[in-house]
Amino acid sequence: MEVTNNPTNGEEESNEQENKHWWLGLIISIIAHVANSLL
């Protein structure tokens, strides 16, 4: 991830953060589902 001083990059950065949170939620859900299956 390279940091730029380009003001037009603000939207893309916030968009990337949303995608990361979406992936985190998905991964956590999968881990929780697998854990419940094993237990």
C-alpha distance matrix in Angstrom:
0.0 3.8 6.6 9.6 13.2 14.1 16.2 16.1 12.4 13.9 15.1 12.1 10.2 13.4 13.8 10.6 12.1 15.4 14.4 13.1 16.4 18.3 17.1 17.9 21.3 22.0 21.3 23.4 26.1 26.3 26.5 29.1 31.0 31.1 32.2 34.9 36.1 36.3 38.2
3.8 0.0 3.8 6.4 10.1 11.4 14.1 14.4 11.2 13.1 15.1 12.5 10.8 14.5 15.3 12.8 14.3 17.7 17.1 16.2 19.4 21.3 20.5 21.3 24.6 25.5 24.9 26.9 29.6 30.0 30.2 32.8 34.7 34.8 35.8 38.6 39.8 40.1 41.9
6.6 3.8 0.0 3.8 6.9 8.9 11.2 12.4 9.4 10.8 13.5 11.8 9.7 13.2 14.8 13.0 14.0 17.5 17.7 16.9 19.6 21.9 21.7 22.2 25.3 26.6 26.3 28.0 30.7 31.4 31.7 33.9 36.0 36.5 37.3 39.9 41.4 41.8 43.3
9.6 6.4 3.8 0.0 3.8 5.4 8.4 9.8 7.6 9.8 12.8 11.5 10.4 13.9 15.5 14.5 15.9 19.0 19.5 19.3 21.9 23.9 24.1 24.9 27.7 29.0 29.1 30.8 33.3 34.2 34.7 36.8 38.8 39.4 40.4 42.9 44.3 44.9 46.5
13.2 10.1 6.9 3.8 0.0 3.8 6.1 8.8 7.9 9.4 12.8 12.7 11.8 14.6 16.8 16.5 17.5 20.4 21.5 21.5 23.7 25.8 26.5 27.2 29.7 31.3 31.6 33.1 35.5 36.6 37.2 39.1 41.2 42.0 42.9 45.2 46.8 47.5 48.9
14.1 11.4 8.9 5.4 3.8 0.0 3.8 5.5 5.6 7.9 10.8 10.8 11.0 13.8 15.4 15.7 17.3 19.7 20.6 21.3 23.5 25.2 26.1 27.3 29.5 30.9 31.6 33.3 35.3 36.5 37.4 39.3 41.1 42.1 43.2 45.4 46.8 47.8 49.3
16.2 14.1 11.2 8.4 6.1 3.8 0.0 3.8 5.3 6.0 8.9 10.3 10.5 12.4 14.4 15.4 16.6 18.6 20.2 21.2 22.8 24.5 25.9 27.0 28.8 30.4 31.5 32.9 34.8 36.3 37.3 38.9 40.7 42.1 43.1 45.0 46.7 47.8 49.1
16.1 14.4 12.4 9.8 8.8 5.5 3.8 0.0 3.8 5.5 6.9 8.0 9.6 11.4 12.4 13.9 15.7 17.2 18.4 20.0 21.8 22.9 24.4 25.9 27.6 28.9 30.2 31.9 33.4 34.8 36.2 37.8 39.3 40.7 42.1 43.8 45.3 46.6 48.1
12.4 11.2 9.4 7.6 7.9 5.6 5.3 3.8 0.0 3.8 5.6 5.3 6.3 8.9 9.9 10.7 12.6 14.5 15.5 16.7 18.7 20.1 21.2 22.7 24.6 25.9 26.9 28.7 30.4 31.7 32.9 34.6 36.2 37.5 38.8 40.7 42.1 43.3 44.8
13.9 13.1 10.8 9.8 9.4 7.9 6.0 5.5 3.8 0.0 3.8 5.5 5.3 6.5 8.6 10.1 10.9 12.7 14.5 15.6 17.0 18.7 20.3 21.3 23.0 24.7 26.0 27.3 29.0 30.6 31.8 33.2 34.9 36.5 37.5 39.2 40.9 42.2 43.5
15.1 15.1 13.5 12.8 12.8 10.8 8.9 6.9 5.6 3.8 0.0 3.8 5.4 5.3 6.1 8.7 10.0 10.7 12.4 14.4 15.6 16.6 18.5 20.0 21.3 22.7 24.4 25.8 27.1 28.8 30.3 31.6 33.1 34.8 36.1 37.6 39.1 40.7 42.0
12.1 12.5 11.8 11.5 12.7 10.8 10.3 8.0 5.3 5.5 3.8 0.0 3.8 5.5 4.9 6.1 8.7 9.9 10.5 12.3 14.3 15.1 16.4 18.3 20.0 20.9 22.3 24.2 25.6 26.9 28.4 30.1 31.4 32.8 34.3 36.0 37.3 38.8 40.3
10.2 10.8 9.7 10.4 11.8 11.0 10.5 9.6 6.3 5.3 5.4 3.8 0.0 3.8 5.3 5.1 6.3 8.8 9.9 10.6 12.6 14.3 15.4 16.5 18.5 20.0 21.0 22.5 24.4 25.8 26.9 28.5 30.3 31.5 32.7 34.6 36.2 37.3 38.7
13.4 14.5 13.2 13.9 14.6 13.8 12.4 11.4 8.9 6.5 5.3 5.5 3.8 0.0 3.8 5.4 5.1 6.3 8.7 9.9 10.7 12.4 14.3 15.3 16.6 18.5 19.9 21.0 22.6 24.5 25.7 26.9 28.6 30.3 31.3 32.9 34.7 36.1 37.2
13.8 15.3 14.8 15.5 16.8 15.4 14.4 12.4 9.9 8.6 6.1 4.9 5.3 3.8 0.0 3.8 5.4 5.1 6.3 8.7 10.0 10.6 12.5 14.2 15.4 16.6 18.4 20.0 21.2 22.7 24.4 25.7 27.0 28.7 30.2 31.6 33.1 34.7 36.1
10.6 12.8 13.0 14.5 16.5 15.7 15.4 13.9 10.7 10.1 8.7 6.1 5.1 5.4 3.8 0.0 3.8 5.4 5.0 6.2 8.7 9.7 10.5 12.2 14.2 15.2 16.3 18.2 19.9 21.0 22.3 24.1 25.6 26.8 28.2 30.1 31.4 32.7 34.3
12.1 14.3 14.0 15.9 17.5 17.3 16.6 15.7 12.6 10.9 10.0 8.7 6.3 5.1 5.4 3.8 0.0 3.8 5.4 5.0 6.3 8.6 9.9 10.4 12.3 14.2 15.2 16.3 18.3 19.9 20.9 22.3 24.2 25.6 26.6 28.4 30.1 31.4 32.5
15.4 17.7 17.5 19.0 20.4 19.7 18.6 17.2 14.5 12.7 10.7 9.9 8.8 6.3 5.1 5.4 3.8 0.0 3.8 5.4 5.1 6.1 8.7 9.8 10.6 12.3 14.2 15.3 16.5 18.4 19.9 20.9 22.5 24.3 25.5 26.9 28.6 30.2 31.4
14.4 17.1 17.7 19.5 21.5 20.6 20.2 18.4 15.5 14.5 12.4 10.5 9.9 8.7 6.3 5.0 5.4 3.8 0.0 3.8 5.4 4.9 6.2 8.5 9.8 10.5 12.2 14.1 15.2 16.5 18.2 19.8 21.0 22.5 24.0 25.6 26.9 28.5 30.0
13.1 16.2 16.9 19.3 21.5 21.3 21.2 20.0 16.7 15.6 14.4 12.3 10.6 9.9 8.7 6.2 5.0 5.4 3.8 0.0 3.8 5.4 5.1 6.0 8.6 9.8 10.4 12.1 14.1 15.2 16.2 18.0 19.7 20.9 22.1 24.0 25.5 26.7 28.1
16.4 19.4 19.6 21.9 23.7 23.5 22.8 21.8 18.7 17.0 15.6 14.3 12.6 10.7 10.0 8.7 6.3 5.1 5.4 3.8 0.0 3.8 5.4 4.9 6.1 8.5 9.8 10.4 12.1 14.2 15.2 16.2 18.1 19.8 20.7 22.2 24.1 25.5 26.5
18.3 21.3 21.9 23.9 25.8 25.2 24.5 22.9 20.1 18.7 16.6 15.1 14.3 12.4 10.6 9.7 8.6 6.1 4.9 5.4 3.8 0.0 3.8 5.4 5.2 6.2 8.7 10.0 10.6 12.4 14.3 15.4 16.5 18.4 19.9 21.1 22.6 24.4 25.7
17.1 20.5 21.7 24.1 26.5 26.1 25.9 24.4 21.2 20.3 18.5 16.4 15.4 14.3 12.5 10.5 9.9 8.7 6.2 5.1 5.4 3.8 0.0 3.8 5.4 5.0 6.0 8.5 9.7 10.5 12.1 14.0 15.1 16.4 18.0 19.8 20.9 22.4 24.0
17.9 21.3 22.2 24.9 27.2 27.3 27.0 25.9 22.7 21.3 20.0 18.3 16.5 15.3 14.2 12.2 10.4 9.8 8.5 6.0 4.9 5.4 3.8 0.0 3.8 5.4 5.2 6.0 8.5 9.9 10.5 12.0 14.1 15.3 16.2 18.1 19.8 20.9 22.2
21.3 24.6 25.3 27.7 29.7 29.5 28.8 27.6 24.6 23.0 21.3 20.0 18.5 16.6 15.4 14.2 12.3 10.6 9.8 8.6 6.1 5.2 5.4 3.8 0.0 3.8 5.5 5.2 6.1 8.6 9.9 10.4 12.1 14.2 15.1 16.3 18.2 19.9 20.8
22.0 25.5 26.6 29.0 31.3 30.9 30.4 28.9 25.9 24.7 22.7 20.9 20.0 18.5 16.6 15.2 14.2 12.3 10.5 9.8 8.5 6.2 5.0 5.4 3.8 0.0 3.8 5.5 5.1 6.2 8.7 9.9 10.5 12.3 14.1 15.3 16.5 18.4 19.9
21.3 24.9 26.3 29.1 31.6 31.6 31.5 30.2 26.9 26.0 24.4 22.3 21.0 19.9 18.4 16.3 15.2 14.2 12.2 10.4 9.8 8.7 6.0 5.2 5.5 3.8 0.0 3.8 5.4 5.1 6.1 8.5 9.8 10.5 12.1 14.1 15.3 16.4 18.2
23.4 26.9 28.0 30.8 33.1 33.3 32.9 31.9 28.7 27.3 25.8 24.2 22.5 21.0 20.0 18.2 16.3 15.3 14.1 12.1 10.4 10.0 8.5 6.0 5.2 5.5 3.8 0.0 3.8 5.5 5.1 6.0 8.5 9.9 10.3 12.1 14.1 15.2 16.2
26.1 29.6 30.7 33.3 35.5 35.3 34.8 33.4 30.4 29.0 27.1 25.6 24.4 22.6 21.2 19.9 18.3 16.5 15.2 14.1 12.1 10.6 9.7 8.5 6.1 5.1 5.4 3.8 0.0 3.8 5.5 5.1 6.1 8.6 9.8 10.5 12.2 14.3 15.2
26.3 30.0 31.4 34.2 36.6 36.5 36.3 34.8 31.7 30.6 28.8 26.9 25.8 24.5 22.7 21.0 19.9 18.4 16.5 15.2 14.2 12.4 10.5 9.9 8.6 6.2 5.1 5.5 3.8 0.0 3.8 5.4 5.0 6.1 8.5 9.8 10.5 12.3 14.1
26.5 30.2 31.7 34.7 37.2 37.4 37.3 36.2 32.9 31.8 30.3 28.4 26.9 25.7 24.4 22.3 20.9 19.9 18.2 16.2 15.2 14.3 12.1 10.5 9.9 8.7 6.1 5.1 5.5 3.8 0.0 3.8 5.4 5.1 6.0 8.5 9.8 10.5 12.1
29.1 32.8 33.9 36.8 39.1 39.3 38.9 37.8 34.6 33.2 31.6 30.1 28.5 26.9 25.7 24.1 22.3 20.9 19.8 18.0 16.2 15.4 14.0 12.0 10.4 9.9 8.5 6.0 5.1 5.4 3.8 0.0 3.8 5.5 5.0 6.1 8.6 9.9 10.4
31.0 34.7 36.0 38.8 41.2 41.1 40.7 39.3 36.2 34.9 33.1 31.4 30.3 28.6 27.0 25.6 24.2 22.5 21.0 19.7 18.1 16.5 15.1 14.1 12.1 10.5 9.8 8.5 6.1 5.0 5.4 3.8 0.0 3.8 5.4 5.2 6.2 8.7 9.9
31.1 34.8 36.5 39.4 42.0 42.1 42.1 40.7 37.5 36.5 34.8 32.8 31.5 30.3 28.7 26.8 25.6 24.3 22.5 20.9 19.8 18.4 16.4 15.3 14.2 12.3 10.5 9.9 8.6 6.1 5.1 5.5 3.8 0.0 3.8 5.4 5.0 6.2 8.6
32.2 35.8 37.3 40.4 42.9 43.2 43.1 42.1 38.8 37.5 36.1 34.3 32.7 31.3 30.2 28.2 26.6 25.5 24.0 22.1 20.7 19.9 18.0 16.2 15.1 14.1 12.1 10.3 9.8 8.5 6.0 5.0 5.4 3.8 0.0 3.8 5.4 5.2 6.1
34.9 38.6 39.9 42.9 45.2 45.4 45.0 43.8 40.7 39.2 37.6 36.0 34.6 32.9 31.6 30.1 28.4 26.9 25.6 24.0 22.2 21.1 19.8 18.1 16.3 15.3 14.1 12.1 10.5 9.8 8.5 6.1 5.2 5.4 3.8 0.0 3.8 5.5 5.0
36.1 39.8 41.4 44.3 46.8 46.8 46.7 45.3 42.1 40.9 39.1 37.3 36.2 34.7 33.1 31.4 30.1 28.6 26.9 25.5 24.1 22.6 20.9 19.8 18.2 16.5 15.3 14.1 12.2 10.5 9.8 8.6 6.2 5.0 5.4 3.8 0.0 3.8 5.5
36.3 40.1 41.8 44.9 47.5 47.8 47.8 46.6 43.3 42.2 40.7 38.8 37.3 36.1 34.7 32.7 31.4 30.2 28.5 26.7 25.5 24.4 22.4 20.9 19.9 18.4 16.4 15.2 14.3 12.3 10.5 9.9 8.7 6.2 5.2 5.5 3.8 0.0 3.8
38.2 41.9 43.3 46.5 48.9 49.3 49.1 48.1 44.8 43.5 42.0 40.3 38.7 37.2 36.1 34.3 32.5 31.4 30.0 28.1 26.5 25.7 24.0 22.2 20.8 19.9 18.2 16.2 15.2 14.1 12.1 10.4 9.9 8.6 6.1 5.0 5.5 3.8 0.0
